[in-house]
Amino acid sequence: MLKFFKNWKFVFILTLLLLYIVYFTVVYKTELELPSEKWSRDLLLTEFKAESISEAMANSNISSIPISDENVFITFWYNNNNINYSIINSQGIIVLKDNLNFSIESLKKIRGIYRDNIIFLYSLENRNLKIYEFDFKANKVLSKKNIADDVKDFIVREDILIYSNNNSLNFVDTSGHKETVKNINVEKFEIIKDKENPLYHIALYEKLNSKDNYLTYLTYNLNNRKINVHKLTSIANSVKISLDRVDIGIIDDKINILASLNDNRFGTNVLHNFTFKKNDVSNFSKNTMSLNGSKPYPQILKEERKKLTFIASVNLIKGKDTETVNLIKYTIDKKNNITGEKLLTKTNSLSVNPYYFNLSNNDYLVWTDINGRNKSILISSNSNDIIKASKKLRSSEILDLFMATFTSLIPSIFISLISVMNIFMPTILFIFIVSVINLRWVEFYYNRVFIIIFILHSILKIFYTNRILIDNHEVYKFLPIFLKNPISLYFLIGIATLIALYCLKLFLKNSKNRKHLVKTYSFFAFIDIFIYTFLTIPYVYSYLLLTYKINIS
């Protein structure tokens, strides 16, 4: 075995291999970092391909239902003309994965509620609103019924179903009684139930025409079935502005309505927060906030009644300038200032459609991750079991990581040409000038001149290292700890230089040709710069392109 270490090629290749293993390990550990403190990475529930990008973006056809008495939750999704589902326990383990064995041509939205050991699954199929009674324990569909036709959208809760037609909004209670608000063109709406009164609060976007659109607030009394309608304000009254989502919450006995507006010209977004007391709708206040996202789709966490809390899909920078869309939970104070930000996801794709719920005293998040036509349903949580399980990469993730780090070595080599220009070329120029002045002196004092050249080479390498690593504050914060500390950094560079000198010694020992200063230095510089490149440049490249660290600010 020792004879291999007398071959400079073996020593050189082994050094590069060890440096790559260190690089892969660093990126691997960075990928395993949690998005936020006490919040897990993602676990995969399922993945599939959509027929088109638009179908992949249709995220209303995924739904999750927590079942606390069984300590599980069920996630439904539409794929391959069927409603599929998975039963997942609180540890994130898939207990059962199956489908309802129906042939459904198109499904726009699916939602469900759990009552009396039965899941009532509502689906919007080709504008037909249907309900399935599903016994998940027996894995059996008990009944199927058509509720209404020509439906645009719907929301279902444990004691009410609300759906919109082309020119009406309909309320159906558990007894089957139906109330209708006519002559109202509802584009988007959301609801919340009052904890103190038998009352539902509804916020909706009413579109009359391109220049006459309203944000409207309704209440529905479950006891007397009375409906009150209040037009709050005109909104999105231009073809240049569109409203992508409206949501409603109750904070300290005040109604909060979030309206997310997009500027179609510049791809920017503004959130308006309309606030008013329950019994004083006319005296509302409007505050504005901006999130770094073209379509954040804010979803208010309705169980939180002390501070306005919502989840939004936000553009985040990974590394230097790689933009991703991930989910952040925001907390807003009474002055409409953002007081808390918690990163919930850290994928490299588009994270949307969050379902946030509590099960067994832990919070869970189920969401959709979209990468082209590839669609994944992922889960994360503050559960210790989920956090522990998420600290292992899936085999597909390890393969992707290997390919990303391995292929990154090629551009890293090209980036190393900068070090060649900063270290090798000035030294070669020095040798040329000295040789022109006195070539015989150079040949006679060969060893002394090489030592001078070695010192010059090392000084130039130190200056170059300071400039690209230590003094570059943006890159510096992304470096591993052993490159951040100047002592360990230059110790490792010193070890790399000794390895290069050892390779040079073996090369000269086995060489039968007469020593030549330029040839000797060129060989040493090639080995030294190559090892130096593998030691430092891949981490700079990761900052520029691979970018496994997220800058939440």
C-alpha positions as CSV (number, residue, x, y, z in Angstrom):
1,M,0.0,0.0,0.0
2,L,2.9,2.4,0.9
3,K,4.2,2.1,-2.7
4,F,1.2,3.9,-4.0
5,F,2.1,6.9,-1.9
6,K,5.4,7.1,-3.8
7,N,3.4,7.8,-7.0
8,W,2.6,11.5,-7.3
9,K,-0.5,10.8,-9.4
10,F,-2.0,8.6,-6.7
11,V,-1.3,11.2,-4.0
12,F,-2.8,13.9,-6.2
13,I,-6.0,12.0,-7.1
14,L,-6.5,10.8,-3.5
15,T,-6.2,14.4,-2.2
16,L,-8.8,15.6,-4.7
17,L,-11.1,12.7,-3.8
18,L,-10.8,13.4,0.0
19,L,-11.5,17.1,-0.6
20,Y,-14.6,16.2,-2.7
21,I,-15.8,14.0,0.1
22,V,-15.4,16.9,2.6
23,Y,-17.3,19.2,0.2
24,F,-20.1,16.7,-0.3
25,T,-20.4,16.3,3.5
26,V,-20.6,20.0,4.1
27,V,-23.3,20.5,1.5
28,Y,-25.1,17.4,2.9
29,K,-25.2,18.7,6.4
30,T,-26.3,22.2,5.2
31,E,-29.2,20.5,3.3
32,L,-30.2,18.8,6.6
33,E,-30.4,22.1,8.5
34,L,-33.9,22.8,9.7
35,P,-35.9,25.7,8.1
36,S,-36.5,27.2,11.5
37,E,-35.8,26.3,15.1
38,K,-37.9,23.3,16.2
39,W,-39.5,22.9,12.7
40,S,-38.7,19.9,10.5
41,R,-37.6,19.6,7.0
42,D,-40.1,18.1,4.5
43,L,-41.1,14.5,4.4
44,L,-42.6,13.2,1.1
45,L,-46.2,11.9,1.1
46,T,-46.5,11.4,-2.6
47,E,-45.3,12.7,-6.0
48,F,-46.7,12.5,-9.5
49,K,-46.7,14.2,-12.8
50,A,-49.4,16.5,-14.1
51,E,-50.4,16.5,-17.7
52,S,-49.6,20.2,-18.0
53,I,-48.2,23.1,-16.0
54,S,-51.6,24.6,-15.6
55,E,-52.9,21.4,-14.1
56,A,-49.9,21.3,-11.8
57,M,-50.8,24.8,-10.5
58,A,-54.4,23.7,-9.8
59,N,-53.8,23.2,-6.1
60,S,-57.3,23.3,-4.8
61,N,-57.6,19.6,-5.7
62,I,-55.6,18.6,-2.7
63,S,-56.9,18.6,0.9
64,S,-55.9,17.4,4.4
65,I,-58.2,16.4,7.2
66,P,-57.0,15.9,10.8
67,I,-58.7,13.1,12.8
68,S,-57.7,13.7,16.4
69,D,-59.5,10.7,18.0
70,E,-57.5,8.4,15.7
71,N,-54.3,10.4,16.0
72,V,-54.0,10.5,12.2
73,F,-54.7,12.8,9.3
74,I,-55.9,12.0,5.8
75,T,-54.7,13.8,2.7
76,F,-56.7,13.6,-0.5
77,W,-55.5,14.5,-4.0
78,Y,-56.6,14.2,-7.6
79,N,-54.5,12.4,-10.1
80,N,-55.0,10.0,-13.0
81,N,-58.8,10.7,-13.1
82,N,-59.2,9.4,-9.5
83,I,-59.3,10.7,-6.0
84,N,-56.3,9.3,-4.1
85,Y,-55.7,9.4,-0.4
86,S,-53.1,8.6,2.2
87,I,-53.6,8.0,6.0
88,I,-50.6,9.4,7.9
89,N,-50.1,9.0,11.7
90,S,-48.7,11.7,13.9
91,Q,-45.1,10.4,13.4
92,G,-45.4,11.1,9.7
93,I,-45.6,7.4,8.7
94,I,-48.0,6.5,5.9
95,V,-50.4,3.9,7.3
96,L,-52.4,3.4,4.2
97,K,-52.3,4.6,0.6
98,D,-55.3,4.0,-1.7
99,N,-57.9,5.6,-4.0
100,L,-61.7,5.8,-4.2
101,N,-61.8,3.8,-7.4
102,F,-63.8,6.4,-9.4
103,S,-63.3,7.7,-12.9
104,I,-63.4,11.5,-12.7
105,E,-62.7,13.4,-15.8
106,S,-61.9,16.8,-14.2
107,L,-61.7,17.9,-10.6
108,K,-61.2,21.6,-9.7
109,K,-61.5,21.5,-5.9
110,I,-61.7,18.9,-3.1
111,R,-62.5,19.6,0.6
112,G,-63.7,17.4,3.4
113,I,-65.0,17.4,7.0
114,Y,-64.9,14.6,9.6
115,R,-68.1,13.9,11.6
116,D,-69.4,10.8,13.3
117,N,-66.6,8.6,12.1
118,I,-67.4,9.4,8.5
119,I,-65.5,11.7,6.1
120,F,-67.8,13.9,4.0
121,L,-65.8,14.6,0.9
122,Y,-66.9,17.5,-1.3
123,S,-65.6,17.7,-4.8
124,L,-66.2,20.2,-7.7
125,E,-66.2,18.1,-10.9
126,N,-66.8,20.0,-14.1
127,R,-68.7,22.7,-12.2
128,N,-70.8,19.9,-10.5
129,L,-70.6,19.9,-6.7
130,K,-70.7,16.4,-5.4
131,I,-70.5,14.8,-1.9
132,Y,-69.0,11.4,-1.1
133,E,-69.6,9.7,2.3
134,F,-66.4,7.8,3.0
135,D,-65.8,5.3,5.8
136,F,-62.0,5.5,6.0
137,K,-61.7,2.6,8.5
138,A,-63.6,0.2,6.2
139,N,-62.0,1.9,3.1
140,K,-65.4,2.1,1.6
141,V,-67.5,4.8,-0.1
142,L,-70.9,4.7,1.5
143,S,-72.8,7.0,-0.8
144,K,-72.3,9.6,-3.6
145,K,-74.7,12.5,-4.4
146,N,-74.8,15.5,-6.6
147,I,-75.5,18.7,-4.6
148,A,-75.6,21.5,-7.2
149,D,-74.7,22.3,-10.8
150,D,-72.9,25.2,-12.4
151,V,-70.9,25.9,-9.3
152,K,-67.9,28.3,-9.4
153,D,-66.5,27.7,-5.9
154,F,-67.4,26.3,-2.5
155,I,-66.3,26.2,1.2
156,V,-67.5,23.6,3.7
157,R,-67.3,23.6,7.5
158,E,-68.7,21.2,10.1
159,D,-72.1,23.0,10.2
160,I,-72.4,24.8,6.8
161,L,-71.8,24.6,3.1
162,I,-71.4,27.8,1.1
163,Y,-71.1,27.8,-2.7
164,S,-71.2,30.3,-5.4
165,N,-73.0,30.2,-8.8
166,N,-72.7,32.7,-11.7
167,N,-75.0,35.2,-10.0
168,S,-75.7,34.0,-6.4
169,L,-74.2,32.9,-3.1
170,N,-75.8,29.9,-1.4
171,F,-75.8,28.8,2.2
172,V,-76.8,25.2,3.1
173,D,-76.9,24.1,6.8
174,T,-76.8,20.5,8.2
175,S,-80.6,20.1,8.0
176,G,-80.4,20.8,4.2
177,H,-82.1,24.2,4.5
178,K,-80.8,26.6,1.8
179,E,-80.6,30.4,1.8
180,T,-79.5,32.3,-1.3
181,V,-78.1,35.8,-1.9
182,K,-79.1,36.7,-5.4
183,N,-77.6,39.2,-7.9
184,I,-74.1,38.8,-6.5
185,N,-71.2,37.8,-8.8
186,V,-68.7,36.2,-6.4
187,E,-65.1,35.7,-7.7
188,K,-63.4,34.7,-4.4
189,F,-64.5,34.3,-0.9
190,E,-63.4,33.0,2.5
191,I,-65.2,32.4,5.8
192,I,-64.6,32.2,9.6
193,K,-66.9,31.1,12.4
194,D,-67.4,33.3,15.4
195,K,-66.5,31.6,18.7
196,E,-68.9,33.7,20.8
197,N,-72.0,33.7,18.6
198,P,-73.7,31.3,16.1
199,L,-72.4,33.4,13.3
200,Y,-70.3,33.1,10.2
201,H,-68.3,36.0,8.8
202,I,-67.7,36.0,5.1
203,A,-65.3,38.1,3.0
204,L,-65.7,38.1,-0.7
205,Y,-64.5,39.7,-3.9
206,E,-67.6,40.8,-5.9
207,K,-66.9,41.5,-9.6
208,L,-69.5,43.5,-11.4
209,N,-67.3,44.6,-14.4
210,S,-63.7,45.5,-15.0
211,K,-64.2,49.0,-13.4
212,D,-66.7,48.3,-10.7
213,N,-65.5,45.6,-8.3
214,Y,-66.1,45.5,-4.5
215,L,-64.7,43.9,-1.4
216,T,-67.9,42.8,0.4
217,Y,-68.5,41.6,4.0
218,L,-71.4,39.3,4.9
219,T,-72.6,37.6,8.1
220,Y,-74.8,34.5,8.3
221,N,-76.6,33.6,11.5
222,L,-77.0,29.9,12.0
223,N,-80.0,30.3,14.3
224,N,-82.3,32.6,12.5
225,R,-80.6,32.2,9.1
226,K,-80.4,35.9,8.6
227,I,-77.9,37.3,6.1
228,N,-76.4,40.8,6.3
229,V,-74.5,42.2,3.3
230,H,-72.1,45.2,3.6
231,K,-70.1,46.5,0.6
232,L,-66.8,47.7,2.2
233,T,-65.0,49.4,-0.6
234,S,-64.3,49.2,-4.3
235,I,-61.1,47.3,-5.1
236,A,-59.0,46.2,-8.1
237,N,-60.9,48.4,-10.5
238,S,-58.4,48.2,-13.3
239,V,-57.3,45.7,-15.8
240,K,-53.7,46.4,-14.5
241,I,-54.6,45.2,-11.0
242,S,-56.0,41.8,-10.1
243,L,-57.0,40.3,-6.8
244,D,-55.6,36.8,-6.3
245,R,-56.9,36.0,-2.8
246,V,-59.1,37.3,0.0
247,D,-59.1,35.9,3.5
248,I,-60.8,36.7,6.8
249,G,-59.8,36.3,10.5
250,I,-61.0,37.5,13.9
251,I,-58.3,39.1,16.2
252,D,-59.3,40.6,19.6
253,D,-63.0,40.8,18.6
254,K,-62.1,42.6,15.4
255,I,-62.6,41.5,11.9
256,N,-59.4,41.4,9.7
257,I,-59.8,40.9,6.0
258,L,-56.6,40.4,3.9
259,A,-56.9,41.3,0.2
260,S,-53.9,40.3,-2.0
261,L,-53.6,42.5,-5.0
262,N,-51.2,41.9,-8.0
263,D,-49.9,44.6,-10.3
264,N,-50.0,42.8,-13.6
265,R,-47.6,45.3,-15.2
266,F,-44.6,44.8,-12.9
267,G,-45.4,41.4,-11.2
268,T,-45.5,43.0,-7.7
269,N,-47.9,42.4,-4.9
270,V,-49.5,44.5,-2.1
271,L,-51.5,43.2,0.9
272,H,-54.3,45.3,2.2
273,N,-55.6,44.6,5.7
274,F,-59.1,45.9,6.4
275,T,-59.9,46.0,10.1
276,F,-63.1,46.9,11.9
277,K,-65.2,46.0,14.9
278,K,-67.9,43.3,14.5
279,N,-70.7,45.8,15.2
280,D,-69.2,48.7,13.4
281,V,-68.5,47.8,9.8
282,S,-68.6,51.3,8.4
283,N,-65.6,52.5,10.4
284,F,-62.9,50.3,9.0
285,S,-59.2,51.0,8.7
286,K,-57.0,50.0,5.8
287,N,-53.3,49.2,6.2
288,T,-50.9,48.1,3.5
289,M,-47.9,45.8,3.7
290,S,-45.7,44.3,1.0
291,L,-44.3,40.8,0.8
292,N,-41.5,39.7,-1.6
293,G,-43.7,37.6,-3.8
294,S,-45.7,38.0,-7.0
295,K,-48.6,35.8,-5.8
296,P,-48.2,35.1,-2.0
297,Y,-51.8,33.7,-1.6
298,P,-51.9,34.6,2.2
299,Q,-53.9,32.2,4.3
300,I,-54.9,33.3,7.8
301,L,-54.5,30.8,10.6
302,K,-58.0,31.1,11.9
303,E,-57.4,29.4,15.3
304,E,-55.0,32.2,16.2
305,R,-57.2,34.9,17.8
306,K,-54.7,37.1,19.6
307,K,-52.4,38.2,16.8
308,L,-53.0,38.2,13.0
309,T,-51.0,35.2,11.7
310,F,-50.9,34.0,8.2
311,I,-48.9,31.8,5.8
312,A,-47.7,33.1,2.4
313,S,-45.7,31.8,-0.5
314,V,-42.8,34.3,-0.7
315,N,-39.8,34.7,-3.0
316,L,-36.7,33.8,-1.1
317,I,-33.1,34.1,-2.1
318,K,-31.0,31.0,-1.7
319,G,-27.3,31.8,-1.8
320,K,-26.4,34.9,-3.9
321,D,-29.3,35.4,-6.2
322,T,-31.2,32.1,-6.8
323,E,-34.8,32.8,-6.3
324,T,-37.2,30.2,-4.8
325,V,-40.8,30.3,-3.6
326,N,-41.2,29.0,0.0
327,L,-43.7,29.3,2.8
328,I,-43.3,31.7,5.7
329,K,-45.6,32.2,8.7
330,Y,-46.0,35.9,9.5
331,T,-47.2,37.4,12.7
332,I,-48.6,41.0,12.5
333,D,-49.2,43.3,15.5
334,K,-52.0,45.8,15.9
335,K,-50.0,48.5,14.1
336,N,-49.8,46.3,11.1
337,N,-46.0,45.7,11.6
338,I,-44.5,42.3,10.9
339,T,-43.3,41.1,14.4
340,G,-42.5,37.5,13.5
341,E,-41.3,35.5,10.5
342,K,-40.9,31.7,10.6
343,L,-39.6,29.8,7.6
344,L,-41.7,26.7,7.2
345,T,-40.2,25.2,4.0
346,K,-36.8,25.3,2.2
347,T,-37.4,23.5,-1.1
348,N,-35.8,24.5,-4.4
349,S,-39.2,24.7,-6.2
350,L,-42.6,26.4,-5.8
351,S,-44.2,25.8,-2.4
352,V,-47.9,26.6,-2.4
353,N,-51.3,25.5,-1.0
354,P,-50.5,25.1,2.7
355,Y,-52.7,23.2,5.2
356,Y,-51.8,24.1,8.7
357,F,-53.4,22.2,11.6
358,N,-52.9,20.8,15.1
359,L,-52.8,17.1,15.9
360,S,-51.7,15.6,19.3
361,N,-50.6,19.0,20.5
362,N,-48.2,19.4,17.6
363,D,-48.6,21.7,14.5
364,Y,-48.4,20.1,11.1
365,L,-48.1,21.6,7.6
366,V,-49.1,19.8,4.4
367,W,-48.3,21.6,1.2
368,T,-47.7,21.2,-2.5
369,D,-44.3,21.6,-4.2
370,I,-44.3,22.2,-7.9
371,N,-41.3,21.8,-10.2
372,G,-42.5,22.0,-13.8
373,R,-45.0,19.2,-14.3
374,N,-43.7,17.4,-11.3
375,K,-45.9,17.7,-8.3
376,S,-45.1,16.6,-4.7
377,I,-47.2,16.6,-1.5
378,L,-44.9,17.3,1.4
379,I,-45.3,17.4,5.2
380,S,-43.4,19.2,8.0
381,S,-44.1,19.7,11.7
382,N,-42.7,20.8,15.1
383,S,-43.2,17.2,16.3
384,N,-40.0,15.7,17.6
385,D,-40.6,12.5,15.7
386,I,-41.1,14.3,12.4
387,I,-38.0,16.5,13.1
388,K,-35.9,13.3,13.7
389,A,-37.3,11.6,10.6
390,S,-36.6,14.6,8.4
391,K,-32.9,14.6,9.3
392,K,-32.3,11.9,6.8
393,L,-32.2,12.6,3.0
394,R,-34.2,10.5,0.7
395,S,-32.3,8.4,-1.9
396,S,-33.5,10.7,-4.7
397,E,-32.2,13.7,-2.7
398,I,-28.8,12.1,-2.1
399,L,-28.6,11.4,-5.8
400,D,-29.5,14.9,-6.7
401,L,-27.0,16.2,-4.2
402,F,-24.3,14.0,-5.6
403,M,-25.0,15.1,-9.2
404,A,-25.1,18.8,-8.2
405,T,-21.9,18.7,-6.2
406,F,-20.0,16.5,-8.7
407,T,-21.0,18.6,-11.7
408,S,-20.2,21.7,-9.8
409,L,-16.5,20.7,-9.9
410,I,-16.4,21.4,-13.7
411,P,-17.3,25.1,-13.4
412,S,-15.2,25.3,-10.3
413,I,-12.2,24.4,-12.4
414,F,-13.1,27.2,-14.8
415,I,-13.5,29.6,-11.9
416,S,-10.0,28.5,-10.8
417,L,-8.6,30.2,-14.0
418,I,-9.0,33.4,-12.0
419,S,-6.5,32.1,-9.4
420,V,-4.2,31.1,-12.3
421,M,-4.3,34.7,-13.5
422,N,-3.7,36.1,-10.0
423,I,-1.1,33.6,-8.8
424,F,0.6,31.7,-11.6
425,M,0.8,34.3,-14.3
426,P,2.5,37.0,-12.2
427,T,5.1,34.4,-10.9
428,I,5.8,33.2,-14.5
429,L,6.3,36.9,-15.5
430,F,8.7,37.3,-12.6
431,I,10.7,34.3,-13.8
432,F,10.8,35.6,-17.3
433,I,12.1,39.1,-16.2
434,V,14.8,37.6,-13.9
435,S,15.9,35.2,-16.7
436,V,16.2,38.1,-19.2
437,I,18.3,40.0,-16.7
438,N,20.6,37.2,-15.8
439,L,19.8,33.7,-17.1
440,R,23.2,32.2,-15.9
441,W,22.5,33.4,-12.3
442,V,19.1,31.7,-12.4
443,E,20.6,28.4,-13.6
444,F,23.5,28.5,-11.1
445,Y,21.3,29.4,-8.1
446,Y,18.5,27.1,-9.2
447,N,17.4,26.1,-5.6
448,R,17.6,29.6,-4.2
449,V,15.6,31.1,-7.1
450,F,12.9,28.4,-6.7
451,I,12.6,29.2,-3.0
452,I,12.1,32.9,-3.9
453,I,9.5,31.9,-6.5
454,F,7.8,29.6,-3.9
455,I,7.6,32.5,-1.5
456,L,6.2,34.9,-4.2
457,H,3.7,32.2,-5.1
458,S,2.6,31.8,-1.5
459,I,2.3,35.6,-0.9
460,L,0.1,36.0,-4.1
461,K,-2.1,33.1,-2.9
462,I,-2.6,34.7,0.5
463,F,-3.6,38.0,-1.1
464,Y,-6.0,36.2,-3.5
465,T,-7.5,34.1,-0.6
466,N,-8.1,37.2,1.5
467,R,-9.9,38.9,-1.4
468,I,-12.2,36.1,-2.5
469,L,-12.9,34.6,0.9
470,I,-12.1,36.5,4.0
471,D,-12.8,40.1,2.8
472,N,-15.8,39.1,0.7
473,H,-18.5,39.4,3.4
474,E,-21.3,37.9,1.2
475,V,-19.4,34.8,0.4
476,Y,-17.9,34.6,3.9
477,K,-21.2,34.0,5.8
478,F,-21.9,30.9,3.5
479,L,-18.5,29.3,4.1
480,P,-18.1,26.2,6.4
481,I,-16.5,26.9,9.8
482,F,-13.1,25.6,8.8
483,L,-12.8,28.2,6.0
484,K,-14.2,31.0,8.1
485,N,-11.5,30.8,10.7
486,P,-8.3,32.3,9.3
487,I,-6.1,30.0,11.4
488,S,-7.8,26.8,10.2
489,L,-8.0,28.2,6.7
490,Y,-4.3,28.9,6.3
491,F,-3.4,25.7,8.1
492,L,-5.4,23.7,5.5
493,I,-3.9,25.8,2.7
494,G,-0.4,25.1,4.2
495,I,-1.2,21.3,4.3
496,A,-2.3,21.6,0.6
497,T,0.9,23.3,-0.3
498,L,3.0,20.6,1.5
499,I,1.1,17.9,-0.5
500,A,1.9,19.8,-3.7
501,L,5.6,20.0,-2.7
502,Y,5.6,16.3,-1.9
503,C,4.1,15.6,-5.4
504,L,6.9,17.8,-6.9
505,K,9.5,15.8,-5.0
506,L,8.2,12.5,-6.3
507,F,8.0,14.0,-9.8
508,L,11.6,15.2,-9.8
509,K,12.8,12.0,-8.3
510,N,11.3,9.9,-11.1
511,S,12.2,12.4,-13.8
512,K,15.2,11.6,-16.0
513,N,15.4,15.1,-17.6
514,R,17.6,17.9,-16.4
515,K,15.9,20.3,-14.0
516,H,14.3,23.3,-15.6
517,L,13.0,26.2,-13.4
518,V,9.9,27.0,-15.5
519,K,9.0,23.3,-15.9
520,T,9.5,22.7,-12.2
521,Y,7.4,25.6,-11.1
522,S,4.7,25.0,-13.6
523,F,4.3,21.4,-12.3
524,F,4.2,22.6,-8.7
525,A,1.8,25.5,-9.5
526,F,-0.5,23.1,-11.4
527,I,-0.8,20.7,-8.4
528,D,-1.0,23.4,-5.8
529,I,-3.6,25.5,-7.6
530,F,-5.7,22.4,-8.4
531,I,-5.7,21.3,-4.8
532,Y,-6.3,24.9,-3.6
533,T,-9.3,25.0,-6.0
534,F,-10.9,21.8,-4.6
535,L,-10.3,23.1,-1.1
536,T,-12.0,26.6,-1.5
537,I,-13.7,27.3,-4.9
538,P,-16.5,24.7,-4.6
539,Y,-17.9,26.6,-1.6
540,V,-17.8,29.8,-3.5
541,Y,-19.6,28.1,-6.4
542,S,-22.2,26.7,-4.0
543,Y,-22.8,30.3,-2.9
544,L,-23.2,31.5,-6.5
545,L,-25.3,28.6,-7.9
546,L,-25.9,25.6,-5.8
547,T,-27.1,27.8,-2.9
548,Y,-28.3,25.5,-0.2
549,K,-28.6,28.3,2.4
550,I,-31.7,30.6,2.5
551,N,-31.5,34.3,3.2
552,I,-34.9,34.9,4.8
553,S,-34.4,38.7,5.0
